[in-house]
Amino acid sequence: MTSAGPLFVLILVGLLGLFFFGFLLVRRTLVGLREGYEDGKR
C-alpha cells in the first residue's frame, strides 16, 4: 500500500497538469479567434 500512495499522487498531478495545459490552450485559441473575428469586422 505504501508504494501505491506516491504513484497515485504522481498520476493525479500529471492529470491535473494536462487538464490545466488543455484549459490554457483552449482559452488562448478562443481569445485568438475572437480577436481575429473582431479585426475582420473592422
C-alpha positions as CSV (number, residue, x, y, z in Angstrom):
1,M,0.0,0.0,0.0
2,T,2.9,2.4,0.7
3,S,4.1,2.1,-2.9
4,A,0.7,2.9,-4.3
5,G,0.4,6.2,-2.5
6,P,3.2,8.2,-4.2
7,L,2.3,6.6,-7.6
8,F,-1.3,7.7,-7.2
9,V,-0.2,11.2,-6.3
10,L,2.1,11.4,-9.3
11,I,-0.6,10.2,-11.7
12,L,-3.1,12.8,-10.1
13,V,-0.6,15.6,-10.5
14,G,0.1,14.6,-14.1
15,L,-3.6,14.5,-14.9
16,L,-4.1,17.9,-13.3
17,G,-1.2,19.3,-15.3
18,L,-2.6,18.0,-18.5
19,F,-6.1,19.4,-17.7
20,F,-4.6,22.8,-16.9
21,F,-2.5,22.8,-20.1
22,G,-5.5,21.9,-22.1
23,F,-7.6,24.6,-20.5
24,L,-4.9,27.3,-21.3
25,L,-4.6,26.0,-24.8
26,V,-8.4,26.2,-25.5
27,R,-8.6,29.6,-23.8
28,R,-5.8,31.0,-25.9
29,T,-7.4,29.6,-29.0
30,L,-10.8,31.1,-28.3
31,V,-9.3,34.5,-27.4
32,G,-7.3,34.5,-30.7
33,L,-10.4,33.5,-32.7
34,R,-12.4,36.3,-31.1
35,E,-9.7,38.9,-31.7
36,G,-9.4,37.7,-35.3
37,Y,-13.2,37.9,-35.8
38,E,-13.3,41.4,-34.4
39,D,-10.4,42.6,-36.5
40,G,-12.2,41.1,-39.6
41,K,-15.3,43.1,-38.8
42,R,-13.4,46.3,-38.8
